[in-house]
Amino acid sequence: MDIIKVSSRSVPKSVAGAISAVIRGGSPAVVEAVGAGAVNQAVKAAAVARTFLAEDGIEAICIPEFGEFEVAGEVKTGMKFTVDKR
Amino acid sequence: MDIIKVSSRSVPKSVAGAISAVIRGGSPAVVEAVGAGAVNQAVKAAAVARTFLAEDGIEAICIPEFGEFEVAGEVKTGMKFTVDKR
């Protein structure tokens, strides 16, 4: 499964495009973010993806969970968002 | 409808308790957050609420949207999270 990694410098609209493409392909999209700035961009991306998918009649929801992710060789706690059809 | 306002200083577990109580009462919970720090706490709270509700056999999902909120007399753009049963 492809994982969409988001940083505080990610552009929400671009990430939203990636999320939407995965969901249109029939799979849930998995987004990882470590740190408040990255989590904020991930949430914005999920909100934008909802509007993109709504245009295709798809209602998308988001499932936030804690996760452990490797960033630059170190394991950090962050948030995993699964974006899926409702 | 009661709105749960979250700041960067909010304690995720306490907010999760408030979210869970609303959902157990049969309504969706609405959470507002302005700023990356507040959004991060809101997402953590939603993740904790999911674990609280899972203990009651309830699967909760989160719907992130942009919103305009009044903070100290000023209108600011932030995120609104509707936490609801799937």
Backbone of each chain as nested JSON, in Angstrom:
{
  "chains": [
    {"id": "A", "residues": [
      {"number": 1, "name": "MET", "atoms": {"N": [0.85, -1.204, 0.0], "CA": [0.0, 0.0, 0.0], "C": [0.88, 1.247, 0.0]}},
      {"number": 2, "name": "ASP", "atoms": {"N": [0.519, 2.191, -0.841], "CA": [1.247, 3.454, -0.873], "C": [0.807, 4.334, 0.286]}},
      {"number": 3, "name": "ILE", "atoms": {"N": [1.779, 4.97, 0.923], "CA": [1.479, 5.868, 2.038], "C": [1.839, 7.288, 1.609]}},
      {"number": 4, "name": "ILE", "atoms": {"N": [0.934, 8.22, 1.872], "CA": [1.136, 9.619, 1.516], "C": [1.722, 10.306, 2.747]}},
      {"number": 5, "name": "LYS", "atoms": {"N": [3.0, 10.698, 2.653], "CA": [3.664, 11.346, 3.8], "C": [3.534, 12.848, 3.657]}},
      {"number": 6, "name": "VAL", "atoms": {"N": [3.069, 13.491, 4.719], "CA": [2.814, 14.935, 4.689], "C": [3.747, 15.627, 5.67]}},
      {"number": 7, "name": "SER", "atoms": {"N": [4.334, 16.75, 5.23], "CA": [5.16, 17.568, 6.129], "C": [4.483, 18.923, 6.321]}},
      {"number": 8, "name": "SER", "atoms": {"N": [5.068, 19.751, 7.165], "CA": [4.511, 21.093, 7.403], "C": [4.629, 21.968, 6.151]}},
      {"number": 9, "name": "ARG", "atoms": {"N": [5.461, 21.541, 5.19], "CA": [5.616, 22.321, 3.951], "C": [4.79, 21.76, 2.784]}},
      {"number": 10, "name": "SER", "atoms": {"N": [4.066, 20.664, 3.036], "CA": [3.229, 20.088, 1.967], "C": [2.121, 21.056, 1.579]}},
      {"number": 11, "name": "VAL", "atoms": {"N": [1.753, 21.038, 0.311], "CA": [0.676, 21.889, -0.201], "C": [-0.632, 21.092, -0.141]}},
      {"number": 12, "name": "PRO", "atoms": {"N": [-1.604, 21.54, 0.681], "CA": [-2.828, 20.763, 0.879], "C": [-3.521, 20.342, -0.415]}},
      {"number": 13, "name": "LYS", "atoms": {"N": [-3.586, 21.263, -1.398], "CA": [-4.29, 20.944, -2.638], "C": [-3.61, 19.784, -3.393]}},
      {"number": 14, "name": "SER", "atoms": {"N": [-2.275, 19.758, -3.371], "CA": [-1.541, 18.672, -4.038], "C": [-1.765, 17.35, -3.313]}},
      {"number": 15, "name": "VAL", "atoms": {"N": [-1.69, 17.395, -1.989], "CA": [-1.92, 16.178, -1.202], "C": [-3.358, 15.697, -1.418]}},
      {"number": 16, "name": "ALA", "atoms": {"N": [-4.301, 16.657, -1.496], "CA": [-5.711, 16.321, -1.726], "C": [-5.877, 15.603, -3.067]}},
      {"number": 17, "name": "GLY", "atoms": {"N": [-5.12, 16.02, -4.06], "CA": [-5.167, 15.367, -5.373], "C": [-4.713, 13.919, -5.272]}},
      {"number": 18, "name": "ALA", "atoms": {"N": [-3.648, 13.699, -4.494], "CA": [-3.126, 12.333, -4.309], "C": [-4.141, 11.469, -3.552]}},
      {"number": 19, "name": "ILE", "atoms": {"N": [-4.727, 12.029, -2.492], "CA": [-5.729, 11.294, -1.712], "C": [-6.911, 10.908, -2.604]}},
      {"number": 20, "name": "SER", "atoms": {"N": [-7.401, 11.896, -3.373], "CA": [-8.578, 11.67, -4.223], "C": [-8.313, 10.591, -5.263]}},
      {"number": 21, "name": "ALA", "atoms": {"N": [-7.092, 10.602, -5.826], "CA": [-6.751, 9.62, -6.858], "C": [-6.803, 8.206, -6.287]}},
      {"number": 22, "name": "VAL", "atoms": {"N": [-6.286, 8.026, -5.076], "CA": [-6.287, 6.699, -4.448], "C": [-7.725, 6.234, -4.214]}},
      {"number": 23, "name": "ILE", "atoms": {"N": [-8.564, 7.14, -3.696], "CA": [-9.952, 6.767, -3.378], "C": [-10.75, 6.494, -4.654]}},
      {"number": 24, "name": "ARG", "atoms": {"N": [-10.526, 7.304, -5.679], "CA": [-11.205, 7.044, -6.965], "C": [-10.79, 5.682, -7.521]}},
      {"number": 25, "name": "GLY", "atoms": {"N": [-9.552, 5.26, -7.195], "CA": [-9.048, 3.953, -7.648], "C": [-9.642, 2.797, -6.854]}},
      {"number": 26, "name": "GLY", "atoms": {"N": [-10.428, 3.131, -5.805], "CA": [-11.15, 2.087, -5.086], "C": [-10.536, 1.676, -3.754]}},
      {"number": 27, "name": "SER", "atoms": {"N": [-9.416, 2.33, -3.371], "CA": [-8.773, 1.978, -2.093], "C": [-8.869, 3.136, -1.107]}},
      {"number": 28, "name": "PRO", "atoms": {"N": [-8.765, 2.859, 0.194], "CA": [-8.633, 3.959, 1.156], "C": [-7.244, 4.596, 0.99]}},
      {"number": 29, "name": "ALA", "atoms": {"N": [-7.14, 5.884, 1.263], "CA": [-5.849, 6.583, 1.215], "C": [-5.305, 6.683, 2.636]}},
      {"number": 30, "name": "VAL", "atoms": {"N": [-4.008, 6.38, 2.777], "CA": [-3.376, 6.446, 4.103], "C": [-2.369, 7.592, 4.104]}},
      {"number": 31, "name": "VAL", "atoms": {"N": [-2.553, 8.518, 5.056], "CA": [-1.732, 9.731, 5.151], "C": [-1.031, 9.714, 6.504]}},
      {"number": 32, "name": "GLU", "atoms": {"N": [0.274, 9.992, 6.5], "CA": [1.035, 10.059, 7.756], "C": [1.561, 11.462, 7.974]}},
      {"number": 33, "name": "ALA", "atoms": {"N": [1.497, 11.936, 9.221], "CA": [1.989, 13.276, 9.547], "C": [2.607, 13.267, 10.936]}},
      {"number": 34, "name": "VAL", "atoms": {"N": [3.791, 13.837, 11.062], "CA": [4.467, 13.931, 12.364], "C": [4.674, 15.404, 12.693]}},
      {"number": 35, "name": "GLY", "atoms": {"N": [4.123, 15.842, 13.817], "CA": [4.261, 17.241, 14.228], "C": [3.01, 18.042, 13.9]}},
      {"number": 36, "name": "ALA", "atoms": {"N": [2.767, 19.084, 14.725], "CA": [1.527, 19.861, 14.595], "C": [1.388, 20.505, 13.213]}},
      {"number": 37, "name": "GLY", "atoms": {"N": [2.478, 21.014, 12.658], "CA": [2.411, 21.673, 11.349], "C": [2.032, 20.686, 10.263]}},
      {"number": 38, "name": "ALA", "atoms": {"N": [2.593, 19.482, 10.337], "CA": [2.289, 18.447, 9.344], "C": [0.852, 17.949, 9.507]}},
      {"number": 39, "name": "VAL", "atoms": {"N": [0.422, 17.765, 10.75], "CA": [-0.951, 17.304, 11.009], "C": [-1.945, 18.332, 10.468]}},
      {"number": 40, "name": "ASN", "atoms": {"N": [-1.641, 19.607, 10.685], "CA": [-2.517, 20.681, 10.179], "C": [-2.637, 20.616, 8.647]}},
      {"number": 41, "name": "GLN", "atoms": {"N": [-1.518, 20.41, 7.955], "CA": [-1.567, 20.322, 6.487], "C": [-2.33, 19.077, 6.045]}},
      {"number": 42, "name": "ALA", "atoms": {"N": [-2.165, 17.989, 6.785], "CA": [-2.863, 16.741, 6.433], "C": [-4.375, 16.916, 6.571]}},
      {"number": 43, "name": "VAL", "atoms": {"N": [-4.802, 17.611, 7.627], "CA": [-6.236, 17.823, 7.84], "C": [-6.802, 18.73, 6.75]}},
      {"number": 44, "name": "LYS", "atoms": {"N": [-6.06, 19.79, 6.411], "CA": [-6.505, 20.668, 5.315], "C": [-6.632, 19.853, 4.023]}},
      {"number": 45, "name": "ALA", "atoms": {"N": [-5.644, 18.977, 3.774], "CA": [-5.675, 18.158, 2.557], "C": [-6.899, 17.252, 2.547]}},
      {"number": 46, "name": "ALA", "atoms": {"N": [-7.224, 16.672, 3.701], "CA": [-8.4, 15.795, 3.775], "C": [-9.679, 16.594, 3.507]}},
      {"number": 47, "name": "ALA", "atoms": {"N": [-9.731, 17.831, 4.025], "CA": [-10.914, 18.681, 3.794], "C": [-11.048, 19.026, 2.309]}},
      {"number": 48, "name": "VAL", "atoms": {"N": [-9.926, 19.339, 1.659], "CA": [-9.961, 19.655, 0.223], "C": [-10.329, 18.402, -0.579]}},
      {"number": 49, "name": "ALA", "atoms": {"N": [-9.764, 17.253, -0.198], "CA": [-10.075, 15.998, -0.901], "C": [-11.572, 15.692, -0.819]}},
      {"number": 50, "name": "ARG", "atoms": {"N": [-12.176, 15.994, 0.336], "CA": [-13.631, 15.793, 0.471], "C": [-14.395, 16.601, -0.582]}},
      {"number": 51, "name": "THR", "atoms": {"N": [-13.945, 17.842, -0.824], "CA": [-14.653, 18.663, -1.821], "C": [-14.395, 18.121, -3.231]}},
      {"number": 52, "name": "PHE", "atoms": {"N": [-13.162, 17.665, -3.509], "CA": [-12.869, 17.079, -4.835], "C": [-13.768, 15.859, -5.066]}},
      {"number": 53, "name": "LEU", "atoms": {"N": [-13.852, 14.986, -4.06], "CA": [-14.588, 13.728, -4.214], "C": [-16.099, 13.957, -4.236]}},
      {"number": 54, "name": "ALA", "atoms": {"N": [-16.543, 14.999, -3.527], "CA": [-17.977, 15.325, -3.518], "C": [-18.452, 15.639, -4.939]}},
      {"number": 55, "name": "GLU", "atoms": {"N": [-17.537, 16.209, -5.757], "CA": [-17.878, 16.513, -7.16], "C": [-18.181, 15.234, -7.957]}},
      {"number": 56, "name": "ASP", "atoms": {"N": [-17.622, 14.12, -7.492], "CA": [-17.898, 12.819, -8.135], "C": [-18.986, 12.048, -7.39]}},
      {"number": 57, "name": "GLY", "atoms": {"N": [-19.65, 12.722, -6.44], "CA": [-20.708, 12.054, -5.693], "C": [-20.19, 11.091, -4.628]}},
      {"number": 58, "name": "ILE", "atoms": {"N": [-18.915, 11.247, -4.257], "CA": [-18.334, 10.369, -3.224], "C": [-18.231, 11.148, -1.916]}},
      {"number": 59, "name": "GLU", "atoms": {"N": [-18.799, 10.597, -0.837], "CA": [-18.618, 11.221, 0.473], "C": [-17.434, 10.547, 1.163]}},
      {"number": 60, "name": "ALA", "atoms": {"N": [-16.399, 11.345, 1.43], "CA": [-15.203, 10.788, 2.077], "C": [-15.19, 11.145, 3.556]}},
      {"number": 61, "name": "ILE", "atoms": {"N": [-14.707, 10.206, 4.36], "CA": [-14.549, 10.428, 5.798], "C": [-13.094, 10.153, 6.171]}},
      {"number": 62, "name": "CYS", "atoms": {"N": [-12.753, 10.527, 7.381], "CA": [-11.374, 10.466, 7.824], "C": [-11.312, 9.715, 9.155]}},
      {"number": 63, "name": "ILE", "atoms": {"N": [-10.355, 8.826, 9.288], "CA": [-10.177, 8.077, 10.533], "C": [-8.8, 8.405, 11.097]}},
      {"number": 64, "name": "PRO", "atoms": {"N": [-8.735, 9.223, 12.159], "CA": [-7.435, 9.566, 12.735], "C": [-7.007, 8.547, 13.796]}},
      {"number": 65, "name": "GLU", "atoms": {"N": [-5.744, 8.171, 13.773], "CA": [-5.195, 7.229, 14.758], "C": [-3.763, 7.631, 15.079]}},
      {"number": 66, "name": "PHE", "atoms": {"N": [-3.294, 7.277, 16.256], "CA": [-1.887, 7.485, 16.567], "C": [-1.06, 6.436, 15.837]}},
      {"number": 67, "name": "GLY", "atoms": {"N": [0.18, 6.798, 15.501], "CA": [1.058, 5.838, 14.843], "C": [2.503, 6.151, 15.142]}},
      {"number": 68, "name": "GLU", "atoms": {"N": [3.377, 5.184, 14.875], "CA": [4.824, 5.378, 15.038], "C": [5.436, 5.358, 13.65]}},
      {"number": 69, "name": "PHE", "atoms": {"N": [6.151, 6.418, 13.31], "CA": [6.681, 6.526, 11.952], "C": [8.166, 6.817, 11.983]}},
      {"number": 70, "name": "GLU", "atoms": {"N": [8.879, 6.32, 10.961], "CA": [10.312, 6.599, 10.877], "C": [10.522, 7.893, 10.104]}},
      {"number": 71, "name": "VAL", "atoms": {"N": [11.18, 8.836, 10.735], "CA": [11.505, 10.113, 10.085], "C": [13.005, 10.319, 10.234]}},
      {"number": 72, "name": "ALA", "atoms": {"N": [13.709, 10.346, 9.109], "CA": [15.157, 10.547, 9.102], "C": [15.863, 9.573, 10.057]}},
      {"number": 73, "name": "GLY", "atoms": {"N": [15.451, 8.295, 10.001], "CA": [16.119, 7.262, 10.788], "C": [15.665, 7.157, 12.238]}},
      {"number": 74, "name": "GLU", "atoms": {"N": [14.781, 8.061, 12.678], "CA": [14.293, 8.018, 14.067], "C": [12.813, 7.653, 14.082]}},
      {"number": 75, "name": "VAL", "atoms": {"N": [12.387, 6.9, 15.114], "CA": [10.975, 6.563, 15.241], "C": [10.274, 7.672, 16.028]}},
      {"number": 76, "name": "LYS", "atoms": {"N": [9.246, 8.243, 15.443], "CA": [8.5, 9.331, 16.087], "C": [7.015, 8.989, 16.134]}},
      {"number": 77, "name": "THR", "atoms": {"N": [6.336, 9.551, 17.133], "CA": [4.885, 9.376, 17.225], "C": [4.208, 10.457, 16.391]}},
      {"number": 78, "name": "GLY", "atoms": {"N": [3.251, 10.048, 15.613], "CA": [2.534, 11.011, 14.783], "C": [1.11, 10.544, 14.578]}},
      {"number": 79, "name": "MET", "atoms": {"N": [0.467, 11.114, 13.574], "CA": [-0.921, 10.752, 13.299], "C": [-1.015, 10.091, 11.935]}},
      {"number": 80, "name": "LYS", "atoms": {"N": [-1.841, 9.05, 11.893], "CA": [-2.166, 8.362, 10.641], "C": [-3.628, 8.686, 10.343]}},
      {"number": 81, "name": "PHE", "atoms": {"N": [-3.897, 9.11, 9.132], "CA": [-5.269, 9.397, 8.712], "C": [-5.626, 8.426, 7.598]}},
      {"number": 82, "name": "THR", "atoms": {"N": [-6.668, 7.671, 7.802], "CA": [-7.185, 6.86, 6.708], "C": [-8.38, 7.61, 6.142]}},
      {"number": 83, "name": "VAL", "atoms": {"N": [-8.296, 7.979, 4.878], "CA": [-9.405, 8.665, 4.227], "C": [-10.092, 7.633, 3.339]}},
      {"number": 84, "name": "ASP", "atoms": {"N": [-11.403, 7.506, 3.505], "CA": [-12.123, 6.414, 2.848], "C": [-13.526, 6.879, 2.492]}},
      {"number": 85, "name": "LYS", "atoms": {"N": [-14.196, 6.104, 1.654], "CA": [-15.619, 6.363, 1.415], "C": [-16.393, 6.086, 2.694]}},
      {"number": 86, "name": "ARG", "atoms": {"N": [-17.43, 6.879, 2.939], "CA": [-18.215, 6.673, 4.164], "C": [-18.888, 5.314, 4.137]}}
    ]},
    {"id": "B", "residues": [
      {"number": 1, "name": "MET", "atoms": {"N": [-27.059, 23.531, 19.145], "CA": [-26.016, 22.492, 19.208], "C": [-24.8, 23.029, 19.957]}},
      {"number": 2, "name": "ASP", "atoms": {"N": [-24.268, 22.217, 20.867], "CA": [-23.056, 22.604, 21.591], "C": [-21.834, 22.391, 20.7]}},
      {"number": 3, "name": "ILE", "atoms": {"N": [-20.929, 23.349, 20.759], "CA": [-19.705, 23.234, 19.976], "C": [-18.53, 23.103, 20.941]}},
      {"number": 4, "name": "ILE", "atoms": {"N": [-17.652, 22.151, 20.65], "CA": [-16.485, 21.925, 21.503], "C": [-15.322, 22.719, 20.901]}},
      {"number": 5, "name": "LYS", "atoms": {"N": [-14.894, 23.767, 21.6], "CA": [-13.804, 24.603, 21.085], "C": [-12.486, 24.118, 21.661]}},
      {"number": 6, "name": "VAL", "atoms": {"N": [-11.527, 23.895, 20.776], "CA": [-10.236, 23.336, 21.189], "C": [-9.139, 24.357, 20.942]}},
      {"number": 7, "name": "SER", "atoms": {"N": [-8.23, 24.5, 21.899], "CA": [-7.069, 25.372, 21.72], "C": [-5.801, 24.515, 21.753]}},
      {"number": 8, "name": "SER", "atoms": {"N": [-4.677, 25.153, 21.519], "CA": [-3.404, 24.416, 21.546], "C": [-3.08, 23.912, 22.956]}},
      {"number": 9, "name": "ARG", "atoms": {"N": [-3.777, 24.462, 23.961], "CA": [-3.529, 24.033, 25.347], "C": [-4.561, 23.008, 25.834]}},
      {"number": 10, "name": "SER", "atoms": {"N": [-5.522, 22.652, 24.974], "CA": [-6.538, 21.669, 25.372], "C": [-5.887, 20.302, 25.606]}},
      {"number": 11, "name": "VAL", "atoms": {"N": [-6.434, 19.554, 26.541], "CA": [-5.931, 18.213, 26.85], "C": [-6.739, 17.204, 26.02]}},
      {"number": 12, "name": "PRO", "atoms": {"N": [-6.09, 16.484, 25.088], "CA": [-6.826, 15.602, 24.185], "C": [-7.768, 14.627, 24.892]}},
      {"number": 13, "name": "LYS", "atoms": {"N": [-7.323, 14.041, 26.028], "CA": [-8.165, 13.059, 26.706], "C": [-9.456, 13.701, 27.226]}},
      {"number": 14, "name": "SER", "atoms": {"N": [-9.369, 14.937, 27.733], "CA": [-10.566, 15.632, 28.234], "C": [-11.512, 15.948, 27.083]}},
      {"number": 15, "name": "VAL", "atoms": {"N": [-10.947, 16.448, 25.984], "CA": [-11.776, 16.756, 24.815], "C": [-12.407, 15.469, 24.282]}},
      {"number": 16, "name": "ALA", "atoms": {"N": [-11.646, 14.376, 24.321], "CA": [-12.163, 13.083, 23.847], "C": [-13.35, 12.636, 24.691]}},
      {"number": 17, "name": "GLY", "atoms": {"N": [-13.296, 12.917, 25.995], "CA": [-14.41, 12.589, 26.876], "C": [-15.661, 13.36, 26.482]}},
      {"number": 18, "name": "ALA", "atoms": {"N": [-15.475, 14.64, 26.168], "CA": [-16.613, 15.478, 25.751], "C": [-17.196, 14.99, 24.417]}},
      {"number": 19, "name": "ILE", "atoms": {"N": [-16.315, 14.668, 23.479], "CA": [-16.766, 14.169, 22.168], "C": [-17.564, 12.868, 22.353]}},
      {"number": 20, "name": "SER", "atoms": {"N": [-17.003, 11.967, 23.141], "CA": [-17.627, 10.65, 23.34], "C": [-18.999, 10.785, 23.985]}},
      {"number": 21, "name": "ALA", "atoms": {"N": [-19.115, 11.72, 24.954], "CA": [-20.389, 11.914, 25.65], "C": [-21.467, 12.371, 24.671]}},
      {"number": 22, "name": "VAL", "atoms": {"N": [-21.117, 13.289, 23.777], "CA": [-22.082, 13.785, 22.79], "C": [-22.534, 12.636, 21.876]}},
      {"number": 23, "name": "ILE", "atoms": {"N": [-21.579, 11.838, 21.414], "CA": [-21.911, 10.752, 20.483], "C": [-22.727, 9.654, 21.175]}},
      {"number": 24, "name": "ARG", "atoms": {"N": [-22.37, 9.352, 22.407], "CA": [-23.159, 8.369, 23.177], "C": [-24.597, 8.868, 23.363]}},
      {"number": 25, "name": "GLY", "atoms": {"N": [-24.746, 10.207, 23.421], "CA": [-26.077, 10.81, 23.558], "C": [-26.88, 10.782, 22.27]}},
      {"number": 26, "name": "GLY", "atoms": {"N": [-26.244, 10.326, 21.183], "CA": [-26.97, 10.144, 19.934], "C": [-26.793, 11.238, 18.898]}},
      {"number": 27, "name": "SER", "atoms": {"N": [-25.938, 12.224, 19.195], "CA": [-25.711, 13.329, 18.241], "C": [-24.269, 13.291, 17.747]}},
      {"number": 28, "name": "PRO", "atoms": {"N": [-24.016, 13.895, 16.572], "CA": [-22.631, 14.082, 16.159], "C": [-21.993, 15.157, 17.052]}},
      {"number": 29, "name": "ALA", "atoms": {"N": [-20.676, 15.053, 17.28], "CA": [-19.952, 16.078, 18.052], "C": [-19.264, 17.026, 17.085]}},
      {"number": 30, "name": "VAL", "atoms": {"N": [-19.38, 18.327, 17.355], "CA": [-18.755, 19.332, 16.487], "C": [-17.619, 20.001, 17.251]}},
      {"number": 31, "name": "VAL", "atoms": {"N": [-16.424, 19.95, 16.665], "CA": [-15.21, 20.469, 17.299], "C": [-14.626, 21.558, 16.409]}},
      {"number": 32, "name": "GLU", "atoms": {"N": [-14.271, 22.685, 17.005], "CA": [-13.666, 23.787, 16.245], "C": [-12.25, 24.033, 16.724]}},
      {"number": 33, "name": "ALA", "atoms": {"N": [-11.332, 24.274, 15.779], "CA": [-9.937, 24.548, 16.131], "C": [-9.356, 25.569, 15.169]}},
      {"number": 34, "name": "VAL", "atoms": {"N": [-8.685, 26.571, 15.722], "CA": [-8.036, 27.596, 14.888], "C": [-6.542, 27.571, 15.178]}},
      {"number": 35, "name": "GLY", "atoms": {"N": [-5.735, 27.347, 14.149], "CA": [-4.282, 27.295, 14.303], "C": [-3.775, 25.862, 14.354]}},
      {"number": 36, "name": "ALA", "atoms": {"N": [-2.521, 25.673, 13.913], "CA": [-1.954, 24.318, 13.8], "C": [-1.92, 23.6, 15.141]}},
      {"number": 37, "name": "GLY", "atoms": {"N": [-1.591, 24.311, 16.218], "CA": [-1.506, 23.671, 17.535], "C": [-2.862, 23.179, 17.996]}},
      {"number": 38, "name": "ALA", "atoms": {"N": [-3.888, 23.983, 17.746], "CA": [-5.254, 23.606, 18.136], "C": [-5.754, 22.449, 17.27]}},
      {"number": 39, "name": "VAL", "atoms": {"N": [-5.469, 22.499, 15.971], "CA": [-5.894, 21.428, 15.063], "C": [-5.255, 20.103, 15.486]}},
      {"number": 40, "name": "ASN", "atoms": {"N": [-3.978, 20.167, 15.852], "CA": [-3.27, 18.962, 16.295], "C": [-3.926, 18.365, 17.539]}},
      {"number": 41, "name": "GLN", "atoms": {"N": [-4.29, 19.198, 18.515], "CA": [-4.946, 18.692, 19.717], "C": [-6.327, 18.117, 19.386]}},
      {"number": 42, "name": "ALA", "atoms": {"N": [-7.04, 18.774, 18.459], "CA": [-8.371, 18.288, 18.069], "C": [-8.281, 16.904, 17.426]}},
      {"number": 43, "name": "VAL", "atoms": {"N": [-7.262, 16.704, 16.579], "CA": [-7.094, 15.41, 15.907], "C": [-6.733, 14.329, 16.913]}},
      {"number": 44, "name": "LYS", "atoms": {"N": [-5.836, 14.665, 17.859], "CA": [-5.495, 13.694, 18.912], "C": [-6.752, 13.34, 19.702]}},
      {"number": 45, "name": "ALA", "atoms": {"N": [-7.563, 14.355, 20.02], "CA": [-8.802, 14.117, 20.782], "C": [-9.731, 13.187, 20.011]}},
      {"number": 46, "name": "ALA", "atoms": {"N": [-9.844, 13.384, 18.712], "CA": [-10.716, 12.53, 17.894], "C": [-10.188, 11.092, 17.892]}},
      {"number": 47, "name": "ALA", "atoms": {"N": [-8.862, 10.936, 17.84], "CA": [-8.269, 9.589, 17.853], "C": [-8.54, 8.908, 19.19]}},
      {"number": 48, "name": "VAL", "atoms": {"N": [-8.423, 9.66, 20.298], "CA": [-8.69, 9.084, 21.623], "C": [-10.182, 8.755, 21.754]}},
      {"number": 49, "name": "ALA", "atoms": {"N": [-11.042, 9.648, 21.266], "CA": [-12.488, 9.406, 21.324], "C": [-12.849, 8.12, 20.57]}},
      {"number": 50, "name": "ARG", "atoms": {"N": [-12.173, 7.884, 19.453], "CA": [-12.415, 6.646, 18.71], "C": [-12.156, 5.408, 19.574]}},
      {"number": 51, "name": "THR", "atoms": {"N": [-11.072, 5.472, 20.371], "CA": [-10.764, 4.315, 21.227], "C": [-11.788, 4.197, 22.358]}},
      {"number": 52, "name": "PHE", "atoms": {"N": [-12.215, 5.344, 22.936], "CA": [-13.263, 5.315, 23.977], "C": [-14.543, 4.675, 23.427]}},
      {"number": 53, "name": "LEU", "atoms": {"N": [-14.951, 5.13, 22.254], "CA": [-16.225, 4.682, 21.68], "C": [-16.145, 3.233, 21.193]}},
      {"number": 54, "name": "ALA", "atoms": {"N": [-14.946, 2.821, 20.75], "CA": [-14.768, 1.434, 20.291], "C": [-15.072, 0.47, 21.43]}},
      {"number": 55, "name": "GLU", "atoms": {"N": [-14.784, 0.902, 22.688], "CA": [-15.074, 0.066, 23.864], "C": [-16.58, -0.185, 24.011]}},
      {"number": 56, "name": "ASP", "atoms": {"N": [-17.39, 0.725, 23.46], "CA": [-18.857, 0.551, 23.473], "C": [-19.358, -0.026, 22.147]}},
      {"number": 57, "name": "GLY", "atoms": {"N": [-18.454, -0.484, 21.312], "CA": [-18.844, -1.048, 20.025], "C": [-19.277, -0.017, 19.0]}},
      {"number": 58, "name": "ILE", "atoms": {"N": [-18.868, 1.256, 19.23], "CA": [-19.233, 2.327, 18.282], "C": [-18.003, 2.67, 17.445]}},
      {"number": 59, "name": "GLU", "atoms": {"N": [-18.133, 2.623, 16.109], "CA": [-17.043, 3.085, 15.256], "C": [-17.286, 4.544, 14.905]}},
      {"number": 60, "name": "ALA", "atoms": {"N": [-16.38, 5.412, 15.32], "CA": [-16.53, 6.849, 15.051], "C": [-15.62, 7.271, 13.909]}},
      {"number": 61, "name": "ILE", "atoms": {"N": [-16.143, 8.188, 13.104], "CA": [-15.364, 8.75, 11.999], "C": [-15.356, 10.272, 12.15]}},
      {"number": 62, "name": "CYS", "atoms": {"N": [-14.509, 10.904, 11.362], "CA": [-14.277, 12.329, 11.5], "C": [-14.441, 12.993, 10.119]}},
      {"number": 63, "name": "ILE", "atoms": {"N": [-15.133, 14.113, 10.092], "CA": [-15.322, 14.856, 8.846], "C": [-14.683, 16.235, 9.01]}},
      {"number": 64, "name": "PRO", "atoms": {"N": [-13.517, 16.469, 8.374], "CA": [-12.865, 17.772, 8.503], "C": [-13.354, 18.73, 7.416]}},
      {"number": 65, "name": "GLU", "atoms": {"N": [-13.611, 19.972, 7.814], "CA": [-14.049, 21.023, 6.87], "C": [-13.43, 22.346, 7.294]}},
      {"number": 66, "name": "PHE", "atoms": {"N": [-13.268, 23.238, 6.342], "CA": [-12.826, 24.591, 6.691], "C": [-14.015, 25.343, 7.293]}},
      {"number": 67, "name": "GLY", "atoms": {"N": [-13.713, 26.285, 8.171], "CA": [-14.771, 27.094, 8.762], "C": [-14.242, 28.446, 9.181]}},
      {"number": 68, "name": "GLU", "atoms": {"N": [-15.178, 29.372, 9.421], "CA": [-14.82, 30.714, 9.913], "C": [-15.32, 30.808, 11.342]}},
      {"number": 69, "name": "PHE", "atoms": {"N": [-14.447, 31.123, 12.271], "CA": [-14.825, 31.149, 13.681], "C": [-14.417, 32.458, 14.315]}},
      {"number": 70, "name": "GLU", "atoms": {"N": [-15.222, 32.876, 15.299], "CA": [-14.879, 34.098, 16.015], "C": [-13.972, 33.758, 17.189]}},
      {"number": 71, "name": "VAL", "atoms": {"N": [-12.807, 34.362, 17.216], "CA": [-11.856, 34.169, 18.316], "C": [-11.503, 35.55, 18.851]}},
      {"number": 72, "name": "ALA", "atoms": {"N": [-11.856, 35.82, 20.094], "CA": [-11.565, 37.105, 20.746], "C": [-12.027, 38.283, 19.869]}},
      {"number": 73, "name": "GLY", "atoms": {"N": [-13.258, 38.151, 19.332], "CA": [-13.85, 39.244, 18.575], "C": [-13.412, 39.35, 17.125]}},
      {"number": 74, "name": "GLU", "atoms": {"N": [-12.492, 38.458, 16.696], "CA": [-12.036, 38.49, 15.299], "C": [-12.485, 37.221, 14.58]}},
      {"number": 75, "name": "VAL", "atoms": {"N": [-12.79, 37.342, 13.284], "CA": [-13.169, 36.159, 12.509], "C": [-11.902, 35.523, 11.93]}},
      {"number": 76, "name": "LYS", "atoms": {"N": [-11.696, 34.244, 12.236], "CA": [-10.505, 33.537, 11.755], "C": [-10.912, 32.265, 11.028]}},
      {"number": 77, "name": "THR", "atoms": {"N": [-10.076, 31.858, 10.071], "CA": [-10.306, 30.593, 9.371], "C": [-9.695, 29.464, 10.193]}},
      {"number": 78, "name": "GLY", "atoms": {"N": [-10.435, 28.415, 10.367], "CA": [-9.936, 27.266, 11.114], "C": [-10.548, 26.002, 10.574]}},
      {"number": 79, "name": "MET", "atoms": {"N": [-10.471, 24.948, 11.364], "CA": [-11.025, 23.672, 10.944], "C": [-12.176, 23.269, 11.871]}},
      {"number": 80, "name": "LYS", "atoms": {"N": [-13.218, 22.736, 11.232], "CA": [-14.348, 22.172, 11.96], "C": [-14.286, 20.657, 11.749]}},
      {"number": 81, "name": "PHE", "atoms": {"N": [-14.396, 19.923, 12.83], "CA": [-14.416, 18.457, 12.751], "C": [-15.757, 17.974, 13.259]}},
      {"number": 82, "name": "THR", "atoms": {"N": [-16.464, 17.258, 12.428], "CA": [-17.672, 16.591, 12.904], "C": [-17.296, 15.144, 13.17]}},
      {"number": 83, "name": "VAL", "atoms": {"N": [-17.448, 14.731, 14.42], "CA": [-17.159, 13.337, 14.772], "C": [-18.51, 12.651, 14.922]}},
      {"number": 84, "name": "ASP", "atoms": {"N": [-18.669, 11.538, 14.229], "CA": [-19.982, 10.892, 14.153], "C": [-19.8, 9.383, 14.047]}},
      {"number": 85, "name": "LYS", "atoms": {"N": [-20.907, 8.682, 14.244], "CA": [-20.881, 7.226, 14.009], "C": [-20.707, 6.995, 12.516]}},
      {"number": 86, "name": "ARG", "atoms": {"N": [-19.962, 5.953, 12.16], "CA": [-19.747, 5.678, 10.729], "C": [-21.065, 5.331, 10.052]}}
    ]}
  ]
}
